[in-house]
Every structure is written in C-alpha cells, then in structure tokens.
Amino acid sequence: MFKEIVKRGLLGFMIGVFIGETMLIINSLLAGKGVFYPINPLLISGNGAQLSLVVIQYIMTGIIGMTFAASSVIFEMENWGLLRQTAVHFIITSVVMYICGFICNWFPHNFKSTAIWFGVFIIIYLLFWTGFTIYYRVVIRKINDAM
C-alpha cells in the first residue's frame, strides 16, 4: 500500500500543479487586461519577491494534488465502512487544502472567510463524492451484469 500511496502522491503533485497553473491562466483571462497574474494578488501584498511567492504557490498546489491522490487509497481499505473512509478522507483533504490556501492567501484570514471557504469546500466535496459514487455503482453494476 505504501508504494501505491507514493505513486499516487507523485502523480497527484503534478496534477495539482497543472490545475493550479490552469486556474491562474483562467483568472488572468477573466481579468481581461491582457496580463498574466502568476500569483494571487493577495499573496503579493507585503510578502516578498514575486519568484519566491510563485514557488510557494507551485509547491502548495502540488501538495494539494498529492494529498487528494495519495489519500484516495483510503477508499480501498476494505475493513473500513464508507462513512469512515469518507470522513477520514474529508478531514485530511480539507485540512491540507485549508492550510495551503491560508499560506497562499487565497482568502482573507478572518472567521467569515474561513466559514465561507469550508462551506464551499463541503459543497464541492459532496458533488465530487456523489459523482464518483454514482460512477462506481454503474461500473459495479456492469461487472455484475457481465457475470
């Protein structure tokens, strides 16, 4: 299992960076000024050299991807029920994502923004969890029908 966690984690790091960079491009396009914003403007304010901040954001998006990918092995633990698997996965991913977002200043550092951030995270998590659950039920049904 350790080998699988490492393999998924490395792939997840690359996917996380890809998603993070893609979001930066989309945000820059939406700004409509013809300028690429390599980091969140909130991160720039008084936090040092732009290159250092780009590296920090790069690492944080990689860590997020690595966390989601590596922690997916939780759903293969047959001795755990789905509720326990989901709760542990949710706690791990939400804490890591929050810490990385906090470090990158993706939201203001106050209670209201934190509450909104967790609310949005819960909604997105539930949407993805529901989608994956439906997908795997269909796959299982096809396998069972083929037997």
Secondary structure, 3 states (H helix, E strand, C coil): CHHHHHHHHHHHHHHHHHHHHHHHHHHHHHHCCCCCCCCCHHHHCCCCCHHHHHHHHHHHHHHHHHHHHHHHHHHHCCCCCHHHHHHHHHHHHHHHHHHHHHHCCCCCCCHHHHHHHHHHHHHHHHHHHHHHHHHHHHHHHHHHHHC
